[in-house]
Amino acid sequence: MTLNSLKGTKDIFWPEIEIWRHLEDISRQVFNIYSYREIRTPIIEYTSLFARSVGKSTDIIQKEMYSFKDKGHRQICLRPEETASVVRAYIQHGALRHRKVEKLFYIGPMFRSERPQAGRMRQFHQIGVEAIGSKSPLMDAEIMLLLNDILNKSKVKNYIFKINNLGCDKCRPHYNDILKKTIKPHLARLCSDCKKRYNLNVLRILDCKNESCKRIVSNLPIMADYLCSDCKQHFEKLRKLLSKFKIPIEIDTHLVRGLDYYTGATFEVVAKNLGAKDAVAAGGRYDKLVEELGGSAAAACGFAIGLERLISSISEKDKDDLVGEQRKSLFIYVVCLDEKTRLMGFEILSELRKNNICAEMDYSGAECHSLKSQMRQANNLGAKYVIIIGEDEIREKVLTIKNMESGKQEKIAQDKLTYFFNKTAVKK
C-alpha cells in the first residue's frame, strides 16, 4: 500500500521552505522591534474553549472544527485559531505576566475540517499577535503598523486594509434589532446559512458571499450610523492615525469577521492578485473575550496572517529574491577529485563548520563523481565558493578556491583557509 499525505495537508521542503523560513524570520525581526514576545500553545485544546470564544453560530464550530473524544472521554479538538488559546494561557498563567500590556506573538499550524480548495487547506499556518491590556486606539494602530511592516518586508504589493467598526455592548444590540427588523421581510430570499444566522448572529449576514444575500445586504442600514460616542471617537482616532502613517485603508461597512468575539474596530488585509480568496491577514479588537473566558476584564486586539495566503500573494520574481536572501550567507562546497582526497575534504568541512561557516561536500557514493557533476551540484545548492582538492593540491599543500560568481580561481595554503573565508565573510 502506498502511503500519501492526507488531502488538504502539504509537505514543505527545499527550496520552497526557504521562503517560509525567510518570512518567519522577517516576522520575528519585526516582532522584536515592536517588543512582542513569543508564545507557543498546545495544538490540542478542550473543544469548549472555542465554543465559548469563537461562538457556537460560527462556521468554525458548525462545520470546520476537528473535534473528538479522547481515551479519557474528554471532548478535545485541534485548534482552529490561536487567539482563544493565547487568551486561555494569559488567564491560566497570570502569575507569569510582567507587563501591564502583554504583547505576544505566535507562529504555527491551525486546522479546519472541510473540503480542501484553493487557498483553504485542512492544515494551514498562521503568524499572529495578541496585545492584551489596552483600550487605546494607539494599540490598534500599532498592530496594524506592525502588520504593514511585515507585508512590506515580505514584498507583498497592491494590498489594502479594509476596516470597519462592529460597535460595543452599548450600541451593537440596538443595531442588531434594527437589522432584524429590516431583514425580516426578506428572510425567504436568504441562503440557508443566513436563515440560521438571523437568529444566532444577525451581523454575520452582512459578510455572506451568496449573491442573493449580497443584494439584500446592500440596502441595509450600516453600523456606523448607530455607534455610541465612545466607539465613534475610538474609530475616528484610529482612522486618523492610519492616515498619518500612510497605511492604505478603505472603510468597508459590511466587513464582519467570522468569529463572534470581535468588538469595535476590525480589519482585513486584501491582496488584489489573489482572486476570490483575497484576504492575507485579518484581525481587530476583542475587548470582552478575556472576561468571558474567566479572567479579569482586559481590553485586547490582535491579528493573524495566513502564511499560505501570504506566500501566494508574492510574485514569483520576489519569491526568487527571497530565496536569494536566504543564500546570501557564505556557503562553501568542497569538491574532491578522487577517493584519496575525500578524508581531507571531510577534515576541511569540519574546520569550516567549527568556525561557523556553512559547508558541504558530496556523500552520494563510494566513488567520487566527476568535477563537472560536483560543480553543477555546488551551483544548484547556491555555493558562493568551491574548494577543489586533487592530487596537485595534496602534493603542494594548497587548496584551489573558485569564486562561483566571478569564476576567478586562486590557490591558498591549507593552513590559511579559515583566515581566507573569515576575511571574505567580513567583506560581505
Secondary structure as the mmCIF struct_conf table of DSSP 4:
data_model
#
loop_
_struct_conf.conf_type_id
_struct_conf.id
_struct_conf.beg_label_comp_id
_struct_conf.beg_label_asym_id
_struct_conf.beg_label_seq_id
_struct_conf.end_label_comp_id
_struct_conf.end_label_asym_id
_struct_conf.end_label_seq_id
HELX_LH_PP_P HELX_LH_PP_P1 SER A 5 LEU A 6
TURN_TY1_P TURN_TY1_P1 LYS A 7 GLY A 8
TURN_TY1_P TURN_TY1_P2 TRP A 14 PRO A 15
HELX_RH_AL_P HELX_RH_AL_P1 GLU A 16 ILE A 33
TURN_TY1_P TURN_TY1_P3 TYR A 34 SER A 35
STRN STRN1 ARG A 37 GLU A 38
BEND BEND1 ILE A 43 ILE A 43
STRN STRN2 ILE A 44 TYR A 46
HELX_RH_AL_P HELX_RH_AL_P2 THR A 47 SER A 53
TURN_TY1_P TURN_TY1_P4 VAL A 54 VAL A 54
TURN_TY1_P TURN_TY1_P5 LYS A 56 SER A 57
BEND BEND2 THR A 58 THR A 58
HELX_RH_AL_P HELX_RH_AL_P3 ASP A 59 ASP A 59
HELX_RH_PI_P HELX_RH_PI_P1 ILE A 60 GLU A 64
STRN STRN3 SER A 67 LYS A 69
TURN_TY1_P TURN_TY1_P6 LYS A 71 GLY A 72
STRN STRN4 GLN A 75 LEU A 78
BEND BEND3 PRO A 80 PRO A 80
BEND BEND4 GLU A 82 GLU A 82
HELX_RH_AL_P HELX_RH_AL_P4 THR A 83 GLN A 92
TURN_TY1_P TURN_TY1_P7 HIS A 93 HIS A 93
HELX_RH_3T_P HELX_RH_3T_P1 GLY A 94 LEU A 96
BEND BEND5 ARG A 99 VAL A 101
STRN STRN5 GLU A 102 PHE A 111
BEND BEND6 GLU A 114 GLU A 114
STRN STRN6 GLN A 117 GLN A 117
TURN_TY1_P TURN_TY1_P8 ALA A 118 GLY A 119
STRN STRN7 ARG A 120 ARG A 120
BEND BEND7 ARG A 122 ARG A 122
STRN STRN8 GLN A 123 ILE A 132
BEND BEND8 GLY A 133 GLY A 133
HELX_RH_AL_P HELX_RH_AL_P5 PRO A 137 LYS A 153
TURN_TY1_P TURN_TY1_P9 SER A 154 LYS A 155
BEND BEND9 ASN A 158 ASN A 158
STRN STRN9 TYR A 159 ASN A 165
TURN_TY1_P TURN_TY1_P10 ASP A 169 CYS A 171
HELX_RH_AL_P HELX_RH_AL_P6 ARG A 172 ILE A 183
HELX_RH_3T_P HELX_RH_3T_P2 LYS A 184 ARG A 189
BEND BEND10 LEU A 190 LEU A 190
HELX_RH_AL_P HELX_RH_AL_P7 SER A 192 LEU A 200
HELX_RH_3T_P HELX_RH_3T_P3 VAL A 202 ASP A 207
HELX_RH_AL_P HELX_RH_AL_P8 GLU A 211 VAL A 217
TURN_TY1_P TURN_TY1_P11 SER A 218 ASN A 219
BEND BEND11 LEU A 220 LEU A 220
HELX_RH_3T_P HELX_RH_3T_P4 MET A 223 TYR A 226
HELX_RH_AL_P HELX_RH_AL_P9 SER A 229 LYS A 244
TURN_TY1_P TURN_TY1_P12 PHE A 245 LYS A 246
STRN STRN10 ILE A 249 ILE A 251
TURN_TY1_P TURN_TY1_P13 THR A 253 HIS A 254
BEND BEND12 GLY A 258 LEU A 259
TURN_TY1_P TURN_TY1_P14 ASP A 260 TYR A 261
STRN STRN11 THR A 263 ALA A 271
TURN_TY1_P TURN_TY1_P15 LYS A 272 ASN A 273
BEND BEND13 LEU A 274 LEU A 274
TURN_TY1_P TURN_TY1_P16 GLY A 275 ALA A 276
BEND BEND14 LYS A 277 LYS A 277
STRN STRN12 ALA A 279 ARG A 285
TURN_TY1_P TURN_TY1_P17 ASP A 287 LYS A 288
HELX_RH_AL_P HELX_RH_AL_P10 LEU A 289 GLU A 292
TURN_TY1_P TURN_TY1_P18 LEU A 293 GLY A 294
BEND BEND15 GLY A 295 GLY A 295
STRN STRN13 ALA A 300 GLY A 306
HELX_RH_AL_P HELX_RH_AL_P11 LEU A 307 SER A 312
TURN_TY1_P TURN_TY1_P19 SER A 313 SER A 313
BEND BEND16 ILE A 314 ILE A 314
HELX_RH_AL_P HELX_RH_AL_P12 GLU A 316 GLN A 326
TURN_TY1_P TURN_TY1_P20 ARG A 327 ARG A 327
BEND BEND17 SER A 329 SER A 329
STRN STRN14 PHE A 331 CYS A 336
BEND BEND18 LEU A 337 ASP A 338
HELX_RH_3T_P HELX_RH_3T_P5 GLU A 339 THR A 341
HELX_RH_AL_P HELX_RH_AL_P13 ARG A 342 LYS A 354
TURN_TY1_P TURN_TY1_P21 ASN A 355 ASN A 356
STRN STRN15 CYS A 358 MET A 361
BEND BEND19 SER A 364 SER A 364
BEND BEND20 ALA A 366 GLU A 367
HELX_LH_PP_P HELX_LH_PP_P2 CYS A 368 SER A 370
HELX_RH_AL_P HELX_RH_AL_P14 LEU A 371 ASN A 380
TURN_TY1_P TURN_TY1_P22 LEU A 381 GLY A 382
BEND BEND21 LYS A 384 LYS A 384
STRN STRN16 TYR A 385 ILE A 389
HELX_RH_AL_P HELX_RH_AL_P15 GLU A 391 GLU A 396
TURN_TY1_P TURN_TY1_P23 LYS A 397 LYS A 397
STRN STRN17 VAL A 398 ASN A 403
TURN_TY1_P TURN_TY1_P24 MET A 404 SER A 406
STRN STRN18 GLN A 409 ALA A 413
HELX_RH_3T_P HELX_RH_3T_P6 GLN A 414 LYS A 416
HELX_RH_AL_P HELX_RH_AL_P16 LEU A 417 LYS A 427
#
